[in-house]
Amino acid sequence: MNPDRSLVTGTVCGVRVEDVPDPLMKEIRILDKLIDELARGKAMAKVLRVG
């Protein structure tokens, strides 16, 4: 997994990714967020807030 995944923020299905208390669910929400953003055509660097 990408070490920069902790930089992913925002909401997935109305739940803020950074507010999920369970570590496994947080990882799942991060992956959901990445997939959603990439499906919309955003660049990986923009999704991960790099550069």
mmCIF entry with sequence, helices, sheets and N, C-alpha, C, O atoms, coordinates in Angstrom:
data_MODEL
# 
_entry.id   MODEL 
# 
_entity.id                         1 
_entity.type                       polymer 
_entity.pdbx_number_of_molecules   1 
# 
_entity_poly.entity_id                      1 
_entity_poly.type                           'polypeptide(L)' 
_entity_poly.nstd_linkage                   no 
_entity_poly.nstd_monomer                   no 
_entity_poly.pdbx_seq_one_letter_code       MNPDRSLVTGTVCGVRVEDVPDPLMKEIRILDKLIDELARGKAMAKVLRVG 
_entity_poly.pdbx_seq_one_letter_code_can   MNPDRSLVTGTVCGVRVEDVPDPLMKEIRILDKLIDELARGKAMAKVLRVG 
_entity_poly.pdbx_strand_id                 A 
# 
loop_
_entity_poly_seq.entity_id 
_entity_poly_seq.num 
_entity_poly_seq.mon_id 
_entity_poly_seq.hetero 
1 1  MET n 
1 2  ASN n 
1 3  PRO n 
1 4  ASP n 
1 5  ARG n 
1 6  SER n 
1 7  LEU n 
1 8  VAL n 
1 9  THR n 
1 10 GLY n 
1 11 THR n 
1 12 VAL n 
1 13 CYS n 
1 14 GLY n 
1 15 VAL n 
1 16 ARG n 
1 17 VAL n 
1 18 GLU n 
1 19 ASP n 
1 20 VAL n 
1 21 PRO n 
1 22 ASP n 
1 23 PRO n 
1 24 LEU n 
1 25 MET n 
1 26 LYS n 
1 27 GLU n 
1 28 ILE n 
1 29 ARG n 
1 30 ILE n 
1 31 LEU n 
1 32 ASP n 
1 33 LYS n 
1 34 LEU n 
1 35 ILE n 
1 36 ASP n 
1 37 GLU n 
1 38 LEU n 
1 39 ALA n 
1 40 ARG n 
1 41 GLY n 
1 42 LYS n 
1 43 ALA n 
1 44 MET n 
1 45 ALA n 
1 46 LYS n 
1 47 VAL n 
1 48 LEU n 
1 49 ARG n 
1 50 VAL n 
1 51 GLY n 
# 
_struct_asym.id          A 
_struct_asym.entity_id   1 
# 
loop_
_struct_conf.conf_type_id 
_struct_conf.id 
_struct_conf.pdbx_PDB_helix_id 
_struct_conf.beg_label_comp_id 
_struct_conf.beg_label_asym_id 
_struct_conf.beg_label_seq_id 
_struct_conf.pdbx_beg_PDB_ins_code 
_struct_conf.end_label_comp_id 
_struct_conf.end_label_asym_id 
_struct_conf.end_label_seq_id 
_struct_conf.pdbx_end_PDB_ins_code 
_struct_conf.beg_auth_comp_id 
_struct_conf.beg_auth_asym_id 
_struct_conf.beg_auth_seq_id 
_struct_conf.end_auth_comp_id 
_struct_conf.end_auth_asym_id 
_struct_conf.end_auth_seq_id 
_struct_conf.pdbx_PDB_helix_class 
_struct_conf.details 
_struct_conf.pdbx_PDB_helix_length 
HELX_P HELX_P1 AA1 PRO A 3  ? LEU A 7  ? PRO A 3  LEU A 7  5 ? 5  
HELX_P HELX_P2 AA2 VAL A 17 ? ASP A 19 ? VAL A 17 ASP A 19 5 ? 3  
HELX_P HELX_P3 AA3 PRO A 23 ? ALA A 39 ? PRO A 23 ALA A 39 1 ? 17 
HELX_P HELX_P4 AA4 MET A 44 ? VAL A 47 ? MET A 44 VAL A 47 1 ? 4  
# 
_struct_conf_type.id          HELX_P 
_struct_conf_type.criteria    ? 
_struct_conf_type.reference   ? 
# 
_struct_sheet.id               AA1 
_struct_sheet.type             ? 
_struct_sheet.number_strands   2 
_struct_sheet.details          ? 
# 
_struct_sheet_order.sheet_id     AA1 
_struct_sheet_order.range_id_1   1 
_struct_sheet_order.range_id_2   2 
_struct_sheet_order.offset       ? 
_struct_sheet_order.sense        anti-parallel 
# 
loop_
_struct_sheet_range.sheet_id 
_struct_sheet_range.id 
_struct_sheet_range.beg_label_comp_id 
_struct_sheet_range.beg_label_asym_id 
_struct_sheet_range.beg_label_seq_id 
_struct_sheet_range.pdbx_beg_PDB_ins_code 
_struct_sheet_range.end_label_comp_id 
_struct_sheet_range.end_label_asym_id 
_struct_sheet_range.end_label_seq_id 
_struct_sheet_range.pdbx_end_PDB_ins_code 
_struct_sheet_range.beg_auth_comp_id 
_struct_sheet_range.beg_auth_asym_id 
_struct_sheet_range.beg_auth_seq_id 
_struct_sheet_range.end_auth_comp_id 
_struct_sheet_range.end_auth_asym_id 
_struct_sheet_range.end_auth_seq_id 
AA1 1 THR A 11 ? VAL A 12 ? THR A 11 VAL A 12 
AA1 2 VAL A 15 ? ARG A 16 ? VAL A 15 ARG A 16 
# 
loop_
_atom_site.group_PDB 
_atom_site.id 
_atom_site.type_symbol 
_atom_site.label_atom_id 
_atom_site.label_alt_id 
_atom_site.label_comp_id 
_atom_site.label_asym_id 
_atom_site.label_entity_id 
_atom_site.label_seq_id 
_atom_site.pdbx_PDB_ins_code 
_atom_site.Cartn_x 
_atom_site.Cartn_y 
_atom_site.Cartn_z 
_atom_site.occupancy 
_atom_site.B_iso_or_equiv 
_atom_site.pdbx_formal_charge 
_atom_site.auth_seq_id 
_atom_site.auth_comp_id 
_atom_site.auth_asym_id 
_atom_site.auth_atom_id 
_atom_site.pdbx_PDB_model_num 
ATOM 1   N N  . MET A 1 1  ? 0.843   -1.178 0.000   1.00 0.00 ? 1  MET A N  1 
ATOM 2   C CA . MET A 1 1  ? 0.000   0.000  0.000   1.00 0.00 ? 1  MET A CA 1 
ATOM 3   C C  . MET A 1 1  ? 0.885   1.237  0.000   1.00 0.00 ? 1  MET A C  1 
ATOM 4   O O  . MET A 1 1  ? 1.994   1.242  0.535   1.00 0.00 ? 1  MET A O  1 
ATOM 5   N N  . ASN A 1 2  ? 0.364   2.267  -0.610  1.00 0.00 ? 2  ASN A N  1 
ATOM 6   C CA . ASN A 1 2  ? 1.099   3.516  -0.719  1.00 0.00 ? 2  ASN A CA 1 
ATOM 7   C C  . ASN A 1 2  ? 1.272   4.149  0.655   1.00 0.00 ? 2  ASN A C  1 
ATOM 8   O O  . ASN A 1 2  ? 0.294   4.300  1.387   1.00 0.00 ? 2  ASN A O  1 
ATOM 9   N N  . PRO A 1 3  ? 2.500   4.524  1.021   1.00 0.00 ? 3  PRO A N  1 
ATOM 10  C CA . PRO A 1 3  ? 2.711   5.134  2.338   1.00 0.00 ? 3  PRO A CA 1 
ATOM 11  C C  . PRO A 1 3  ? 2.043   6.501  2.488   1.00 0.00 ? 3  PRO A C  1 
ATOM 12  O O  . PRO A 1 3  ? 1.843   6.967  3.610   1.00 0.00 ? 3  PRO A O  1 
ATOM 13  N N  . ASP A 1 4  ? 1.700   7.142  1.383   1.00 0.00 ? 4  ASP A N  1 
ATOM 14  C CA . ASP A 1 4  ? 1.043   8.450  1.425   1.00 0.00 ? 4  ASP A CA 1 
ATOM 15  C C  . ASP A 1 4  ? -0.471  8.344  1.579   1.00 0.00 ? 4  ASP A C  1 
ATOM 16  O O  . ASP A 1 4  ? -1.165  9.359  1.519   1.00 0.00 ? 4  ASP A O  1 
ATOM 17  N N  . ARG A 1 5  ? -0.992  7.140  1.775   1.00 0.00 ? 5  ARG A N  1 
ATOM 18  C CA . ARG A 1 5  ? -2.448  6.971  1.876   1.00 0.00 ? 5  ARG A CA 1 
ATOM 19  C C  . ARG A 1 5  ? -3.027  7.689  3.082   1.00 0.00 ? 5  ARG A C  1 
ATOM 20  O O  . ARG A 1 5  ? -4.219  7.995  3.103   1.00 0.00 ? 5  ARG A O  1 
ATOM 21  N N  . SER A 1 6  ? -2.213  7.960  4.074   1.00 0.00 ? 6  SER A N  1 
ATOM 22  C CA . SER A 1 6  ? -2.709  8.681  5.252   1.00 0.00 ? 6  SER A CA 1 
ATOM 23  C C  . SER A 1 6  ? -3.041  10.136 4.928   1.00 0.00 ? 6  SER A C  1 
ATOM 24  O O  . SER A 1 6  ? -3.701  10.812 5.717   1.00 0.00 ? 6  SER A O  1 
ATOM 25  N N  . LEU A 1 7  ? -2.590  10.616 3.777   1.00 0.00 ? 7  LEU A N  1 
ATOM 26  C CA . LEU A 1 7  ? -2.868  11.993 3.371   1.00 0.00 ? 7  LEU A CA 1 
ATOM 27  C C  . LEU A 1 7  ? -4.239  12.139 2.717   1.00 0.00 ? 7  LEU A C  1 
ATOM 28  O O  . LEU A 1 7  ? -4.687  13.255 2.456   1.00 0.00 ? 7  LEU A O  1 
ATOM 29  N N  . VAL A 1 8  ? -4.903  11.020 2.454   1.00 0.00 ? 8  VAL A N  1 
ATOM 30  C CA . VAL A 1 8  ? -6.214  11.058 1.810   1.00 0.00 ? 8  VAL A CA 1 
ATOM 31  C C  . VAL A 1 8  ? -7.243  11.568 2.811   1.00 0.00 ? 8  VAL A C  1 
ATOM 32  O O  . VAL A 1 8  ? -7.351  11.046 3.920   1.00 0.00 ? 8  VAL A O  1 
ATOM 33  N N  . THR A 1 9  ? -7.997  12.589 2.414   1.00 0.00 ? 9  THR A N  1 
ATOM 34  C CA . THR A 1 9  ? -9.048  13.151 3.258   1.00 0.00 ? 9  THR A CA 1 
ATOM 35  C C  . THR A 1 9  ? -10.320 13.292 2.450   1.00 0.00 ? 9  THR A C  1 
ATOM 36  O O  . THR A 1 9  ? -10.294 13.187 1.224   1.00 0.00 ? 9  THR A O  1 
ATOM 37  N N  . GLY A 1 10 ? -11.403 13.524 3.106   1.00 0.00 ? 10 GLY A N  1 
ATOM 38  C CA . GLY A 1 10 ? -12.671 13.741 2.422   1.00 0.00 ? 10 GLY A CA 1 
ATOM 39  C C  . GLY A 1 10 ? -13.738 12.785 2.907   1.00 0.00 ? 10 GLY A C  1 
ATOM 40  O O  . GLY A 1 10 ? -13.584 12.128 3.937   1.00 0.00 ? 10 GLY A O  1 
ATOM 41  N N  . THR A 1 11 ? -14.826 12.713 2.151   1.00 0.00 ? 11 THR A N  1 
ATOM 42  C CA . THR A 1 11 ? -15.937 11.866 2.553   1.00 0.00 ? 11 THR A CA 1 
ATOM 43  C C  . THR A 1 11 ? -16.196 10.778 1.525   1.00 0.00 ? 11 THR A C  1 
ATOM 44  O O  . THR A 1 11 ? -16.005 10.968 0.324   1.00 0.00 ? 11 THR A O  1 
ATOM 45  N N  . VAL A 1 12 ? -16.632 9.641  2.026   1.00 0.00 ? 12 VAL A N  1 
ATOM 46  C CA . VAL A 1 12 ? -17.076 8.526  1.200   1.00 0.00 ? 12 VAL A CA 1 
ATOM 47  C C  . VAL A 1 12 ? -18.390 8.066  1.805   1.00 0.00 ? 12 VAL A C  1 
ATOM 48  O O  . VAL A 1 12 ? -18.437 7.668  2.969   1.00 0.00 ? 12 VAL A O  1 
ATOM 49  N N  . CYS A 1 13 ? -19.441 8.119  1.030   1.00 0.00 ? 13 CYS A N  1 
ATOM 50  C CA . CYS A 1 13 ? -20.782 7.736  1.496   1.00 0.00 ? 13 CYS A CA 1 
ATOM 51  C C  . CYS A 1 13 ? -21.189 8.537  2.737   1.00 0.00 ? 13 CYS A C  1 
ATOM 52  O O  . CYS A 1 13 ? -21.845 8.005  3.633   1.00 0.00 ? 13 CYS A O  1 
ATOM 53  N N  . GLY A 1 14 ? -20.803 9.802  2.788   1.00 0.00 ? 14 GLY A N  1 
ATOM 54  C CA . GLY A 1 14 ? -21.187 10.665 3.891   1.00 0.00 ? 14 GLY A CA 1 
ATOM 55  C C  . GLY A 1 14 ? -20.361 10.512 5.150   1.00 0.00 ? 14 GLY A C  1 
ATOM 56  O O  . GLY A 1 14 ? -20.679 11.127 6.167   1.00 0.00 ? 14 GLY A O  1 
ATOM 57  N N  . VAL A 1 15 ? -19.308 9.709  5.113   1.00 0.00 ? 15 VAL A N  1 
ATOM 58  C CA . VAL A 1 15 ? -18.448 9.482  6.278   1.00 0.00 ? 15 VAL A CA 1 
ATOM 59  C C  . VAL A 1 15 ? -17.076 10.071 5.983   1.00 0.00 ? 15 VAL A C  1 
ATOM 60  O O  . VAL A 1 15 ? -16.470 9.762  4.957   1.00 0.00 ? 15 VAL A O  1 
ATOM 61  N N  . ARG A 1 16 ? -16.584 10.924 6.886   1.00 0.00 ? 16 ARG A N  1 
ATOM 62  C CA . ARG A 1 16 ? -15.255 11.508 6.710   1.00 0.00 ? 16 ARG A CA 1 
ATOM 63  C C  . ARG A 1 16 ? -14.199 10.432 6.934   1.00 0.00 ? 16 ARG A C  1 
ATOM 64  O O  . ARG A 1 16 ? -14.206 9.751  7.960   1.00 0.00 ? 16 ARG A O  1 
ATOM 65  N N  . VAL A 1 17 ? -13.301 10.284 5.979   1.00 0.00 ? 17 VAL A N  1 
ATOM 66  C CA . VAL A 1 17 ? -12.264 9.251  6.026   1.00 0.00 ? 17 VAL A CA 1 
ATOM 67  C C  . VAL A 1 17 ? -11.391 9.409  7.275   1.00 0.00 ? 17 VAL A C  1 
ATOM 68  O O  . VAL A 1 17 ? -11.070 8.424  7.941   1.00 0.00 ? 17 VAL A O  1 
ATOM 69  N N  . GLU A 1 18 ? -11.018 10.625 7.581   1.00 0.00 ? 18 GLU A N  1 
ATOM 70  C CA . GLU A 1 18 ? -10.113 10.853 8.708   1.00 0.00 ? 18 GLU A CA 1 
ATOM 71  C C  . GLU A 1 18 ? -10.766 10.656 10.073  1.00 0.00 ? 18 GLU A C  1 
ATOM 72  O O  . GLU A 1 18 ? -10.066 10.607 11.084  1.00 0.00 ? 18 GLU A O  1 
ATOM 73  N N  . ASP A 1 19 ? -12.099 10.542 10.123  1.00 0.00 ? 19 ASP A N  1 
ATOM 74  C CA . ASP A 1 19 ? -12.814 10.375 11.398  1.00 0.00 ? 19 ASP A CA 1 
ATOM 75  C C  . ASP A 1 19 ? -13.192 8.933  11.712  1.00 0.00 ? 19 ASP A C  1 
ATOM 76  O O  . ASP A 1 19 ? -13.802 8.676  12.750  1.00 0.00 ? 19 ASP A O  1 
ATOM 77  N N  . VAL A 1 20 ? -12.847 7.991  10.848  1.00 0.00 ? 20 VAL A N  1 
ATOM 78  C CA . VAL A 1 20 ? -13.205 6.588  11.077  1.00 0.00 ? 20 VAL A CA 1 
ATOM 79  C C  . VAL A 1 20 ? -12.293 6.025  12.161  1.00 0.00 ? 20 VAL A C  1 
ATOM 80  O O  . VAL A 1 20 ? -11.073 6.037  11.996  1.00 0.00 ? 20 VAL A O  1 
ATOM 81  N N  . PRO A 1 21 ? -12.858 5.528  13.275  1.00 0.00 ? 21 PRO A N  1 
ATOM 82  C CA . PRO A 1 21 ? -12.026 5.066  14.390  1.00 0.00 ? 21 PRO A CA 1 
ATOM 83  C C  . PRO A 1 21 ? -11.390 3.687  14.174  1.00 0.00 ? 21 PRO A C  1 
ATOM 84  O O  . PRO A 1 21 ? -10.270 3.454  14.627  1.00 0.00 ? 21 PRO A O  1 
ATOM 85  N N  . ASP A 1 22 ? -12.076 2.787  13.499  1.00 0.00 ? 22 ASP A N  1 
ATOM 86  C CA . ASP A 1 22 ? -11.568 1.427  13.298  1.00 0.00 ? 22 ASP A CA 1 
ATOM 87  C C  . ASP A 1 22 ? -10.498 1.431  12.201  1.00 0.00 ? 22 ASP A C  1 
ATOM 88  O O  . ASP A 1 22 ? -10.777 1.866  11.084  1.00 0.00 ? 22 ASP A O  1 
ATOM 89  N N  . PRO A 1 23 ? -9.281  0.955  12.492  1.00 0.00 ? 23 PRO A N  1 
ATOM 90  C CA . PRO A 1 23 ? -8.192  0.996  11.507  1.00 0.00 ? 23 PRO A CA 1 
ATOM 91  C C  . PRO A 1 23 ? -8.503  0.246  10.209  1.00 0.00 ? 23 PRO A C  1 
ATOM 92  O O  . PRO A 1 23 ? -8.157  0.724  9.128   1.00 0.00 ? 23 PRO A O  1 
ATOM 93  N N  . LEU A 1 24 ? -9.141  -0.903 10.297  1.00 0.00 ? 24 LEU A N  1 
ATOM 94  C CA . LEU A 1 24 ? -9.470  -1.657 9.089   1.00 0.00 ? 24 LEU A CA 1 
ATOM 95  C C  . LEU A 1 24 ? -10.496 -0.915 8.240   1.00 0.00 ? 24 LEU A C  1 
ATOM 96  O O  . LEU A 1 24 ? -10.343 -0.823 7.022   1.00 0.00 ? 24 LEU A O  1 
ATOM 97  N N  . MET A 1 25 ? -11.535 -0.388 8.873   1.00 0.00 ? 25 MET A N  1 
ATOM 98  C CA . MET A 1 25 ? -12.541 0.374  8.129   1.00 0.00 ? 25 MET A CA 1 
ATOM 99  C C  . MET A 1 25 ? -11.933 1.632  7.523   1.00 0.00 ? 25 MET A C  1 
ATOM 100 O O  . MET A 1 25 ? -12.315 2.043  6.427   1.00 0.00 ? 25 MET A O  1 
ATOM 101 N N  . LYS A 1 26 ? -10.993 2.241  8.230   1.00 0.00 ? 26 LYS A N  1 
ATOM 102 C CA . LYS A 1 26 ? -10.329 3.437  7.716   1.00 0.00 ? 26 LYS A CA 1 
ATOM 103 C C  . LYS A 1 26 ? -9.562  3.107  6.437   1.00 0.00 ? 26 LYS A C  1 
ATOM 104 O O  . LYS A 1 26 ? -9.616  3.864  5.468   1.00 0.00 ? 26 LYS A O  1 
ATOM 105 N N  . GLU A 1 27 ? -8.844  1.973  6.431   1.00 0.00 ? 27 GLU A N  1 
ATOM 106 C CA . GLU A 1 27 ? -8.118  1.540  5.235   1.00 0.00 ? 27 GLU A CA 1 
ATOM 107 C C  . GLU A 1 27 ? -9.091  1.291  4.075   1.00 0.00 ? 27 GLU A C  1 
ATOM 108 O O  . GLU A 1 27 ? -8.809  1.654  2.933   1.00 0.00 ? 27 GLU A O  1 
ATOM 109 N N  . ILE A 1 28 ? -10.229 0.675  4.376   1.00 0.00 ? 28 ILE A N  1 
ATOM 110 C CA . ILE A 1 28 ? -11.235 0.395  3.355   1.00 0.00 ? 28 ILE A CA 1 
ATOM 111 C C  . ILE A 1 28 ? -11.797 1.698  2.796   1.00 0.00 ? 28 ILE A C  1 
ATOM 112 O O  . ILE A 1 28 ? -11.952 1.836  1.583   1.00 0.00 ? 28 ILE A O  1 
ATOM 113 N N  . ARG A 1 29 ? -12.101 2.649  3.667   1.00 0.00 ? 29 ARG A N  1 
ATOM 114 C CA . ARG A 1 29 ? -12.630 3.946  3.226   1.00 0.00 ? 29 ARG A CA 1 
ATOM 115 C C  . ARG A 1 29 ? -11.610 4.711  2.383   1.00 0.00 ? 29 ARG A C  1 
ATOM 116 O O  . ARG A 1 29 ? -11.975 5.378  1.414   1.00 0.00 ? 29 ARG A O  1 
ATOM 117 N N  . ILE A 1 30 ? -10.330 4.613  2.755   1.00 0.00 ? 30 ILE A N  1 
ATOM 118 C CA . ILE A 1 30 ? -9.280  5.269  1.975   1.00 0.00 ? 30 ILE A CA 1 
ATOM 119 C C  . ILE A 1 30 ? -9.234  4.682  0.572   1.00 0.00 ? 30 ILE A C  1 
ATOM 120 O O  . ILE A 1 30 ? -9.145  5.419  -0.410  1.00 0.00 ? 30 ILE A O  1 
ATOM 121 N N  . LEU A 1 31 ? -9.294  3.354  0.475   1.00 0.00 ? 31 LEU A N  1 
ATOM 122 C CA . LEU A 1 31 ? -9.299  2.715  -0.840  1.00 0.00 ? 31 LEU A CA 1 
ATOM 123 C C  . LEU A 1 31 ? -10.530 3.115  -1.642  1.00 0.00 ? 31 LEU A C  1 
ATOM 124 O O  . LEU A 1 31 ? -10.433 3.370  -2.842  1.00 0.00 ? 31 LEU A O  1 
ATOM 125 N N  . ASP A 1 32 ? -11.691 3.171  -0.983  1.00 0.00 ? 32 ASP A N  1 
ATOM 126 C CA . ASP A 1 32 ? -12.913 3.624  -1.650  1.00 0.00 ? 32 ASP A CA 1 
ATOM 127 C C  . ASP A 1 32 ? -12.744 5.039  -2.196  1.00 0.00 ? 32 ASP A C  1 
ATOM 128 O O  . ASP A 1 32 ? -13.137 5.331  -3.326  1.00 0.00 ? 32 ASP A O  1 
ATOM 129 N N  . LYS A 1 33 ? -12.165 5.899  -1.395  1.00 0.00 ? 33 LYS A N  1 
ATOM 130 C CA . LYS A 1 33 ? -11.966 7.292  -1.794  1.00 0.00 ? 33 LYS A CA 1 
ATOM 131 C C  . LYS A 1 33 ? -11.019 7.376  -2.995  1.00 0.00 ? 33 LYS A C  1 
ATOM 132 O O  . LYS A 1 33 ? -11.275 8.121  -3.942  1.00 0.00 ? 33 LYS A O  1 
ATOM 133 N N  . LEU A 1 34 ? -9.927  6.610  -2.951  1.00 0.00 ? 34 LEU A N  1 
ATOM 134 C CA . LEU A 1 34 ? -8.994  6.607  -4.067  1.00 0.00 ? 34 LEU A CA 1 
ATOM 135 C C  . LEU A 1 34 ? -9.667  6.147  -5.349  1.00 0.00 ? 34 LEU A C  1 
ATOM 136 O O  . LEU A 1 34 ? -9.493  6.762  -6.402  1.00 0.00 ? 34 LEU A O  1 
ATOM 137 N N  . ILE A 1 35 ? -10.427 5.080  -5.264  1.00 0.00 ? 35 ILE A N  1 
ATOM 138 C CA . ILE A 1 35 ? -11.121 4.551  -6.440  1.00 0.00 ? 35 ILE A CA 1 
ATOM 139 C C  . ILE A 1 35 ? -12.119 5.572  -6.978  1.00 0.00 ? 35 ILE A C  1 
ATOM 140 O O  . ILE A 1 35 ? -12.194 5.788  -8.187  1.00 0.00 ? 35 ILE A O  1 
ATOM 141 N N  . ASP A 1 36 ? -12.880 6.198  -6.092  1.00 0.00 ? 36 ASP A N  1 
ATOM 142 C CA . ASP A 1 36 ? -13.859 7.206  -6.521  1.00 0.00 ? 36 ASP A CA 1 
ATOM 143 C C  . ASP A 1 36 ? -13.179 8.369  -7.239  1.00 0.00 ? 36 ASP A C  1 
ATOM 144 O O  . ASP A 1 36 ? -13.628 8.794  -8.304  1.00 0.00 ? 36 ASP A O  1 
ATOM 145 N N  . GLU A 1 37 ? -12.103 8.881  -6.659  1.00 0.00 ? 37 GLU A N  1 
ATOM 146 C CA . GLU A 1 37 ? -11.420 10.036 -7.245  1.00 0.00 ? 37 GLU A CA 1 
ATOM 147 C C  . GLU A 1 37 ? -10.753 9.671  -8.565  1.00 0.00 ? 37 GLU A C  1 
ATOM 148 O O  . GLU A 1 37 ? -10.800 10.452 -9.515  1.00 0.00 ? 37 GLU A O  1 
ATOM 149 N N  . LEU A 1 38 ? -10.136 8.501  -8.638  1.00 0.00 ? 38 LEU A N  1 
ATOM 150 C CA . LEU A 1 38 ? -9.496  8.079  -9.879  1.00 0.00 ? 38 LEU A CA 1 
ATOM 151 C C  . LEU A 1 38 ? -10.534 7.830  -10.965 1.00 0.00 ? 38 LEU A C  1 
ATOM 152 O O  . LEU A 1 38 ? -10.283 8.114  -12.136 1.00 0.00 ? 38 LEU A O  1 
ATOM 153 N N  . ALA A 1 39 ? -11.695 7.304  -10.592 1.00 0.00 ? 39 ALA A N  1 
ATOM 154 C CA . ALA A 1 39 ? -12.768 7.070  -11.559 1.00 0.00 ? 39 ALA A CA 1 
ATOM 155 C C  . ALA A 1 39 ? -13.294 8.390  -12.126 1.00 0.00 ? 39 ALA A C  1 
ATOM 156 O O  . ALA A 1 39 ? -13.786 8.428  -13.254 1.00 0.00 ? 39 ALA A O  1 
ATOM 157 N N  . ARG A 1 40 ? -13.194 9.452  -11.360 1.00 0.00 ? 40 ARG A N  1 
ATOM 158 C CA . ARG A 1 40 ? -13.626 10.772 -11.829 1.00 0.00 ? 40 ARG A CA 1 
ATOM 159 C C  . ARG A 1 40 ? -12.575 11.450 -12.699 1.00 0.00 ? 40 ARG A C  1 
ATOM 160 O O  . ARG A 1 40 ? -12.817 12.526 -13.246 1.00 0.00 ? 40 ARG A O  1 
ATOM 161 N N  . GLY A 1 41 ? -11.405 10.819 -12.829 1.00 0.00 ? 41 GLY A N  1 
ATOM 162 C CA . GLY A 1 41 ? -10.370 11.348 -13.709 1.00 0.00 ? 41 GLY A CA 1 
ATOM 163 C C  . GLY A 1 41 ? -9.313  12.188 -13.036 1.00 0.00 ? 41 GLY A C  1 
ATOM 164 O O  . GLY A 1 41 ? -8.496  12.802 -13.723 1.00 0.00 ? 41 GLY A O  1 
ATOM 165 N N  . LYS A 1 42 ? -9.297  12.238 -11.713 1.00 0.00 ? 42 LYS A N  1 
ATOM 166 C CA . LYS A 1 42 ? -8.264  13.011 -11.022 1.00 0.00 ? 42 LYS A CA 1 
ATOM 167 C C  . LYS A 1 42 ? -6.942  12.249 -11.050 1.00 0.00 ? 42 LYS A C  1 
ATOM 168 O O  . LYS A 1 42 ? -6.927  11.018 -11.071 1.00 0.00 ? 42 LYS A O  1 
ATOM 169 N N  . ALA A 1 43 ? -5.842  12.984 -11.051 1.00 0.00 ? 43 ALA A N  1 
ATOM 170 C CA . ALA A 1 43 ? -4.519  12.384 -11.012 1.00 0.00 ? 43 ALA A CA 1 
ATOM 171 C C  . ALA A 1 43 ? -4.227  11.875 -9.600  1.00 0.00 ? 43 ALA A C  1 
ATOM 172 O O  . ALA A 1 43 ? -4.702  12.444 -8.618  1.00 0.00 ? 43 ALA A O  1 
ATOM 173 N N  . MET A 1 44 ? -3.449  10.807 -9.508  1.00 0.00 ? 44 MET A N  1 
ATOM 174 C CA . MET A 1 44 ? -3.099  10.216 -8.202  1.00 0.00 ? 44 MET A CA 1 
ATOM 175 C C  . MET A 1 44 ? -2.422  11.252 -7.305  1.00 0.00 ? 44 MET A C  1 
ATOM 176 O O  . MET A 1 44 ? -2.707  11.302 -6.108  1.00 0.00 ? 44 MET A O  1 
ATOM 177 N N  . ALA A 1 45 ? -1.532  12.079 -7.860  1.00 0.00 ? 45 ALA A N  1 
ATOM 178 C CA . ALA A 1 45 ? -0.842  13.091 -7.058  1.00 0.00 ? 45 ALA A CA 1 
ATOM 179 C C  . ALA A 1 45 ? -1.833  14.074 -6.458  1.00 0.00 ? 45 ALA A C  1 
ATOM 180 O O  . ALA A 1 45 ? -1.645  14.520 -5.326  1.00 0.00 ? 45 ALA A O  1 
ATOM 181 N N  . LYS A 1 46 ? -2.878  14.420 -7.187  1.00 0.00 ? 46 LYS A N  1 
ATOM 182 C CA . LYS A 1 46 ? -3.880  15.364 -6.665  1.00 0.00 ? 46 LYS A CA 1 
ATOM 183 C C  . LYS A 1 46 ? -4.698  14.704 -5.566  1.00 0.00 ? 46 LYS A C  1 
ATOM 184 O O  . LYS A 1 46 ? -5.018  15.346 -4.565  1.00 0.00 ? 46 LYS A O  1 
ATOM 185 N N  . VAL A 1 47 ? -5.039  13.442 -5.735  1.00 0.00 ? 47 VAL A N  1 
ATOM 186 C CA . VAL A 1 47 ? -5.821  12.725 -4.732  1.00 0.00 ? 47 VAL A CA 1 
ATOM 187 C C  . VAL A 1 47 ? -5.028  12.591 -3.436  1.00 0.00 ? 47 VAL A C  1 
ATOM 188 O O  . VAL A 1 47 ? -5.581  12.739 -2.347  1.00 0.00 ? 47 VAL A O  1 
ATOM 189 N N  . LEU A 1 48 ? -3.728  12.311 -3.556  1.00 0.00 ? 48 LEU A N  1 
ATOM 190 C CA . LEU A 1 48 ? -2.883  12.130 -2.374  1.00 0.00 ? 48 LEU A CA 1 
ATOM 191 C C  . LEU A 1 48 ? -2.351  13.451 -1.823  1.00 0.00 ? 48 LEU A C  1 
ATOM 192 O O  . LEU A 1 48 ? -1.619  13.459 -0.834  1.00 0.00 ? 48 LEU A O  1 
ATOM 193 N N  . ARG A 1 49 ? -2.714  14.567 -2.455  1.00 0.00 ? 49 ARG A N  1 
ATOM 194 C CA . ARG A 1 49 ? -2.289  15.900 -2.027  1.00 0.00 ? 49 ARG A CA 1 
ATOM 195 C C  . ARG A 1 49 ? -0.752  16.042 -2.076  1.00 0.00 ? 49 ARG A C  1 
ATOM 196 O O  . ARG A 1 49 ? -0.152  16.644 -1.185  1.00 0.00 ? 49 ARG A O  1 
ATOM 197 N N  . VAL A 1 50 ? -0.137  15.489 -3.109  1.00 0.00 ? 50 VAL A N  1 
ATOM 198 C CA . VAL A 1 50 ? 1.310   15.565 -3.284  1.00 0.00 ? 50 VAL A CA 1 
ATOM 199 C C  . VAL A 1 50 ? 1.610   16.648 -4.307  1.00 0.00 ? 50 VAL A C  1 
ATOM 200 O O  . VAL A 1 50 ? 1.003   16.698 -5.377  1.00 0.00 ? 50 VAL A O  1 
ATOM 201 N N  . GLY A 1 51 ? 2.545   17.504 -3.966  1.00 0.00 ? 51 GLY A N  1 
ATOM 202 C CA . GLY A 1 51 ? 3.000   18.530 -4.911  1.00 0.00 ? 51 GLY A CA 1 
ATOM 203 C C  . GLY A 1 51 ? 2.062   19.591 -5.105  1.00 0.00 ? 51 GLY A C  1 
ATOM 204 O O  . GLY A 1 51 ? 2.324   20.515 -5.874  1.00 0.00 ? 51 GLY A O  1 
# 
